[in-house]
Amino acid sequence: MVKVISGIALDGHRRLLMVRKKGIWILPGGKIETGESELICLIREIKEELPRAQLRWFAEGKEFFGQAPFGNHSIAVKTHFIEISGCIEVANEIEAAEFVNAKQIGNYPMSQVMADVVAHLIFEGKFLSRQKINMRFL
């Protein structure tokens, strides 16, 4: 099983940051390297994908399990709540980055694991209210 670290970033309009890779929308982040902490992995991956953005970490999220969208292997996706500011300019293998509101989310093709993360955020009320995240995790 491959371990992936992903950032859940909501903006001031309660929109979720998603990035598109190979036509699939996912959270920013990536595979953890040997000897790397989750936070260092997340910082490295964000800098690789969104080089001009600044990251502020809030708290650990939950872990989700499923199939990798870009391979035939199982993954464990550990989420972290973050704030992204600055320029959201994409680099490397990332095709696009957008803040998406809850009403638009169904228009973005995503993996089953990503759909599970989004469903959890909506169910918990975090996707709809950034204030709840700040109150609960800060």
C-alpha positions as CSV (number, residue, x, y, z in Angstrom):
1,M,0.0,0.0,0.0
2,V,1.3,3.4,-1.0
3,K,1.0,6.2,1.5
4,V,-0.2,9.6,0.1
5,I,-0.4,12.9,2.0
6,S,-3.0,15.4,0.8
7,G,-3.9,18.9,1.8
8,I,-7.4,20.1,2.4
9,A,-7.4,23.8,1.7
10,L,-10.5,26.0,1.9
11,D,-10.6,29.7,0.9
12,G,-12.6,32.5,2.4
13,H,-15.5,31.6,0.2
14,R,-15.7,28.1,1.5
15,R,-14.3,26.5,-1.7
16,L,-12.0,23.5,-1.7
17,L,-8.7,23.7,-3.6
18,M,-8.4,20.9,-6.1
19,V,-5.7,20.2,-8.7
20,R,-6.1,18.3,-12.0
21,K,-3.5,15.7,-12.9
22,K,-4.0,13.5,-16.0
23,G,-7.6,14.7,-16.3
24,I,-8.6,13.7,-12.7
25,W,-9.2,16.2,-9.9
26,I,-7.5,15.4,-6.6
27,L,-6.3,17.2,-3.5
28,P,-2.8,18.7,-3.7
29,G,-0.1,16.4,-2.2
30,G,1.6,13.2,-3.1
31,K,3.6,10.1,-2.1
32,I,5.6,10.2,1.1
33,E,9.3,9.4,0.6
34,T,11.3,7.1,2.9
35,G,12.3,8.8,6.1
36,E,10.1,11.8,5.4
37,S,7.5,13.1,7.9
38,E,3.9,13.8,6.7
39,L,4.3,17.5,7.1
40,I,7.6,17.7,5.2
41,C,6.1,15.6,2.5
42,L,3.1,17.9,2.2
43,I,5.3,21.0,2.1
44,R,7.5,19.5,-0.6
45,E,4.6,18.3,-2.7
46,I,2.8,21.7,-2.5
47,K,6.0,23.5,-3.5
48,E,6.4,21.1,-6.5
49,E,2.8,21.5,-7.6
50,L,2.1,25.1,-6.7
51,P,5.6,26.7,-6.4
52,R,4.4,30.3,-5.7
53,A,1.8,29.4,-3.1
54,Q,2.4,29.7,0.7
55,L,1.2,27.0,3.0
56,R,0.0,27.2,6.6
57,W,-0.8,24.0,8.4
58,F,-3.8,23.7,10.8
59,A,-4.3,20.1,11.8
60,E,-4.3,16.4,10.8
61,G,-7.3,15.1,9.2
62,K,-8.5,11.6,8.6
63,E,-7.1,8.7,6.5
64,F,-8.9,7.3,3.5
65,F,-8.2,4.0,1.7
66,G,-8.8,3.0,-1.9
67,Q,-7.3,2.5,-5.4
68,A,-4.8,4.9,-6.8
69,P,-6.3,7.0,-9.7
70,F,-3.0,6.7,-11.7
71,G,-2.0,3.1,-11.1
72,N,-3.3,-0.3,-10.1
73,H,-2.4,-0.3,-6.5
74,S,-3.9,0.4,-3.1
75,I,-3.3,3.8,-1.4
76,A,-3.8,5.3,2.0
77,V,-4.5,9.0,1.8
78,K,-3.8,10.9,5.0
79,T,-5.3,14.4,4.9
80,H,-4.1,17.6,6.6
81,F,-6.0,20.8,6.9
82,I,-4.0,23.7,5.4
83,E,-4.4,27.2,4.2
84,I,-3.0,28.1,0.8
85,S,-2.3,31.8,0.0
86,G,-0.4,33.6,-2.6
87,C,-0.3,32.8,-6.3
88,I,-2.0,29.5,-7.3
89,E,0.2,28.8,-10.3
90,V,0.7,25.2,-11.3
91,A,3.9,23.4,-12.2
92,N,5.3,19.9,-13.0
93,E,2.6,17.3,-13.8
94,I,-0.3,19.5,-12.5
95,E,-2.6,20.7,-15.4
96,A,-4.8,23.1,-13.4
97,A,-5.7,24.2,-9.9
98,E,-9.1,25.7,-8.8
99,F,-11.1,26.5,-5.7
100,V,-14.4,24.6,-6.1
101,N,-17.6,25.2,-4.2
102,A,-19.9,22.4,-3.0
103,K,-22.5,23.0,-5.7
104,Q,-19.8,22.6,-8.5
105,I,-18.1,19.6,-7.1
106,G,-20.1,17.1,-9.2
107,N,-18.7,18.6,-12.4
108,Y,-15.1,17.6,-11.6
109,P,-14.1,14.0,-12.4
110,M,-12.3,12.4,-9.4
111,S,-11.2,9.2,-8.0
112,Q,-13.3,7.2,-5.6
113,V,-10.9,8.1,-2.7
114,M,-11.2,11.8,-3.6
115,A,-15.0,11.4,-3.7
116,D,-14.8,9.8,-0.2
117,V,-12.8,12.7,1.1
118,V,-15.3,15.3,-0.3
119,A,-18.3,13.3,1.0
120,H,-16.7,13.3,4.4
121,L,-16.0,17.0,4.3
122,I,-19.6,17.8,3.3
123,F,-21.0,15.4,5.9
124,E,-18.9,16.9,8.7
125,G,-19.8,20.4,7.6
126,K,-16.2,21.4,7.0
127,F,-16.6,21.9,3.2
128,L,-19.5,24.3,3.8
129,S,-18.0,26.3,6.7
130,R,-14.3,27.2,7.1
131,Q,-15.2,28.8,10.4
132,K,-16.0,25.3,11.8
133,I,-12.4,24.2,10.9
134,N,-10.8,27.2,12.6
135,M,-12.9,26.8,15.7
136,R,-12.4,23.1,16.0
137,F,-8.7,22.7,15.0
138,L,-6.9,25.9,16.1
